[in-house]
Amino acid sequence: MKMNAKSIGMFVLLFAAGGLLSLAGAHALGWTGKTVVIENPRAAMPVAVSNFPAASAAVPTDFVEAAEASVEAVVHVKITAERVQNYYNPFNDLFFGRPSTPQRQEVQGSGSGVILSEDGYIVTNNHVIKDAKEITVVTANNDEYDAVLVGTDPTTDIALLKIEAEGLQKITVANSDNVRLGQWVLAVGNPFNLTSTVTAGIISAKGRDINIIDEQSAIESFLQTDAAVNPGNSGGALVNTGGQLVGINTAISSRSGSFEGYSFAVPANLMMKVVGDLKEFGRVQRAFMGINYNELNASLSEELDLKVNAGVYVANVVEGGAADDAGIEKGDVIINIDGKQVRTGADLTEAIGSHRPGESLDVVVNRNGRNEKFNLVLKNKLGTTEMLTREEEILRSYGARLSELSSSEKRNLGLRYGVKVDEILGGRFEKAGIPEGFIIVKLNNVYINDVAEFEKLIQQFNPGDGALIQGFETNGKANYYAFEW
C-alpha cells in the first residue's frame, strides 16, 4: 500500500495523540514515571495439583494475638551480685613479691521471667539470679518490685521468685508434650535490655541434650527453636501461637555470644514440676529409676546383638532400686515411659524428672526382641518413696550428726581441715563402721573445711556411687572407710 506525505502526517498525528491519551490514563492510575527493572524473568512455575481440599493449604500465621496474650506476663529481672575480680598490680610483684589479691566487686545483671500466678510467683533461670544479693522485677507496664528467691534447681536451671503483688497478668501454661516439630513459636523476653521483645520461629527439635548444665544429675531435654534469642532472653517465655507457655528460654548455641540460629528452652511440663516442688518443699523432689544406662545407636545395637537400635539400654540395675523392684533387668532397652516414646537419654531423664518419688509409671522395654510392660514406683536418693526436706534427706543419707572443729582442736591435732562425727544415727555411716568421734578430713579426696561443704558434696552422690572417707580415729590413728552410696 502506498502512502503520500499527507497520509503519513495524519498517521503520525493520530499515533502521537494516542500516546498522549495512554500517558494521561497511566497517570490517572498512579504511574509515577519511575522505571521498574525485572531481572532474569522466568517462565511461570507449573501449579502442583493435589487431592487435598483448599482449606488445608498453608496460610500466613498471625502472631498478634499470641504476642498480646503473653508479653504482659513476661517481666524484666534485674540483679545485683558480688563477684570476685582479679586485678593485676605490678607493684605487688616488684616490691612485695606476692601476687595481686582478688577483690570483691558488685556487678549488675539482667534477664527475663514469666508470671505464673496473679499473686506474684515468677519463674526464671537459675543462672539469671545466681549469687544475687538483690533481685528486682520490672513488669511490662514498668511497675517495679523487690523479689524474694523461693528456691532454685541448678540441675534444670530453674529458679522461682515471689513478689508482693495482686492481680498480675499471668501466663497460660500448655502441655509441652504436645509440642510438634515445625510448629510456630514466639520467644518473649528482654534481649540486651530491650524490654518486651517478641521474635518468631519454629520448633526445630525436641529432647536436645547439649551438656550446658554443669551439675551432677542435670536434666537436659530442651526444646530447640530458631526463634531469635539473645543475652537477656534467659528466663523468658517460649509460647505457641495461642500465647500459651511451652518452654522457658534458657540457652543459645553460639560462638560469638549472640544468636546464631538455634536456641533452647526447658519444656513447660518439667518446669512446672520443679516450680511445684520449690513452692511446696523449698527444694526439688528428685525421683530415680535406679539404673545405669547407655543411649542406644545402630553400632551399639549391633555390638550387643539387640533387636532395636533406638532407646535406652539398661547397663546396670541398682539392687533395691525402683527398676529392680519392678523387674527390669540388665540388657533391657527402655522404649516408652507412660505413653511417651523414649529414644534418647534426654527423653528418659525428662520423663523421670517430671515425676516425684512414690509416683507410679508404666515402662515398656524391649527384652530379647519382645516388648514387655512393667509398673515402676519411683524412689528418692535414699531408696524410699518419701518426700523429704533438704535437711532430712542430707541427714538420713549418711546418718550422723557432724560438727566443725574449733581452732584449738585443729591446732592440737595438727590439722587445717576436718569435721567431727558427734553422733551416729544409723544409715550408711553405721553400716560402714564409722565410729563416733572420728575426724573426717577428706571425702573422695576432697578436703572438708566445714559441715556445709561435706553436705554439699554428699548431695552430688547418686545411688551406686562409691564414697571414700579419710580421717583420724580418736586415738590419732589415720584410717579410711569405703562404701557404696
Secondary structure, 3 states (H helix, E strand, C coil): CCCCHHHHHHHHHHHHHHHHHHHHHHHHCCCCCCCCCCCCCCCCCCCCCCCCCHHHCCCCCCCHHHHHHHHCCEEEEEEEEEEEECCCCHHHHHHHCCCCCCEEEEEEEEEEEEECCCCCEEEEEHHHHCCEEEEEEECCCCCEEECEEEEEECCCCEEEEECCCCCCCCCCECCHHHCCCCCEEEEEECHHHCCCEEEEEEEEEEEECCCCCCCCCCCCCEEEECCCCCCCCCCCEEECCCCCEEEEEEEEECCCCCCCCEEEEEEHHHHHHHHHHHHHHCCCCCCECCEEEEECCHHHHHHHCCCCCCCEEEEEECCCCHHHHHCCCCCCEEEEECCEECCCHHHHHHHHHCCCCCCEEEEEEEECCEEEEEEEECECCCCCCCCCCHHHHHHHHHCEEEEECCHHHHHHHCCCCCEEEEEECCHHHHHHCCCCCCEEEEECCEECCCHHHHHHHHCCCCCCCEEEEEEECCCCCEEEEEEEC
